Amino acid sequence: MAPEGRAMQKGTVVQGIEKLVLPVLQDLGLELVDIEYRREGQGWVLRIFIDRGEGGVSLDDCSRVSHLTGDLIEIDDLISNSYRLEVSSPGLDRPLKKEQDFLKYKNRRIRLNTFAPIEKRRNFKGTILDFREGVLHLEAEGGPFEIPLDNIAKANLEIEI
C-alpha cells in the first residue's frame, strides 16, 4: 500500500474511533482528549486519552473505557489488522488541541510550537491570557502573542511543581 493510502487509512480509523468513543465517554462523564493510531515496533497501537473535569481519571475509568471501546471496535470492524489498545489519562502535561482546552486552562503556563514562525519564533512558553475567535492570546517572553489555532502544531500544559 502506498504511504498516502496508509495515512488516509490512519485518519479514517481515528475518525471512526472518535465517533464510536464519544457517546461512551459522555455517558461516563468523561472527556476525549486525543486519539493516536500508529505503528510502533512490531505492531499497531491505538491510544485513547481521556479526562474528567475535576478529580482526574481513575484506573477503573480507563479499564471500563478500554473494554467498552474494544468491544465496539470489534463489532464495527474498524481496524482490520492486529493492534494494542491503550486507554489512559493525558498526564500532567496534557495536550491542548481545541478552543475549549485553552479556555479551560486560562492563566496556566504552556509550551507551544507553531507550524509557521511568529515574529521569527516557532517555540513559545507562556501563560494563556485568553482564546477568542480562533486565536490564542499568550503572554510569553518577548511580549504578548496572538497565535491562530490553525498555526499551533503542538501545545501542552507546563507541569507546575
N, C-alpha and C positions, 0 to 999 in steps of 0.2 A: 504494500500500500504506500502511496506517495506521502511525504511529510504533510502536505496540505490536507490530505484526507484524514490523517491521524489527528491533526489539530482540530479539524471540523468535528470529528467523532468525539474528541475530548470535550469540546464545547457543548455538543449535543447531550452528552452524558451529564455534565454539570447542570445544564438547564433542566433536564428530565428529573434529576435527583432533587433539585430545588423545588420543583412543582410537587413532588411526592412528599418531601420532608416538611415543607412549610405548614400544612394543616396539622400534621402530627405535633410539631413544636408548639403551635398556637394552642392546641388542646392541652398541652402540658405546661403552658405558661412560660415557654422558653423562646429565645430569640435565635435566629440563624445568623451567625457572624460571617462564616465563609465556608466554601466547599473547594477542596482540591482533589483533582483526579490526575495522577501522573505515574509514570513508570519510575520505579526505584529498584536498583539492584536487579534481581531476577524476576520481578513481577510488578503488578499494578497496585497502587494504594489509593483508596478513596477515603479522604479525611473530611469529616464534618465537624465544624467548630460551633459550639452552642454557648449561650449565656443566659443568665437570668438577671432581671433588673437589679434586685438587691439580694445580697447573700451569696451570689455566685452559684456555680453548678456543682452538684454532688456526683459522686461515683455512681449512685443509683440512677440519677438523671441520664448520665452517659450510657449506662447499661441498657436502660429502658429504650432510649432513642436508637441505640445500636440494634437491638432485637426487632423493634418495630420497622425501622428503615430497611434492615437486611431482608425481612420478610417481604416488604413492598417491592424492593428491587428485584427479588426473585420472581414474584408474581408478574410484574410488568416486564420482566426480561430485558431490563435496560442495559445491562452490561453482559456482553457475550463471552468475554474471557474471564479467567480467574483473577481475583483481586482480594486485597485485605481491607476490611472496613475498620476505621478508627474514628471514634467519636470522643471529643474532648473539649475542655474549656479553652478559650483563646489565650489564656495566660495573662499575667500582669501587664505585658507589653502588647496587648491585643491590637489587631489591625483595625484601622478606621477606614471605611470604604464608602459609606453612604452619608448623606446630609445629616440624618438622624444621629449617626455616630459622633460627628463633630459637635453637634448641638448638645448631645448628652454629656460630652466631656469638655464643655466650655470651661475656660480658666484652668485647664490642665496642660501640662507640658507634653509635647510630642516631638518625634523625629519624622522628617518628611523628605521624600525625594520626588523631584519633578521629571517629567519627560523632556520638556524644553526648559532652558535656563530662564530664570527671572533675575534681572539685574546681574547677569553673569554667574549666577549660582544655581545649583541643582539640589543641594543638600541644605536642609534647614533644621534647627532645633529651636523651639519656642513655645509660647503659650497661646492657646486658642482664645481669640478675643470674641469671635462671632462667626456665623456662617449664614450668608444671605444671598439669595438669588444665584445659587450655584457657585458662590465664591467664598473661600475660606479667608478669614481675616486673622492673621497670625502676627504676634509680636515676637520678633526674633532679633538676634544681634544684627545691627545694621538698620534697625527701624521696623516699622510695621510693613507687612507684605500682604498683598491681595493675590491669592492663588486660586485660579479656576479649578473646580473639581476634576474636569477632564484633563488637566495637566498634572494631576497627582498620580505618580507611579506607585508610590507606597507611602503609607503613613501608619505609625504605631505610637501608642502611648509610651511615654518615658516611665520607667519604673521609679517610683518615689520611695525613698528609704527614710 
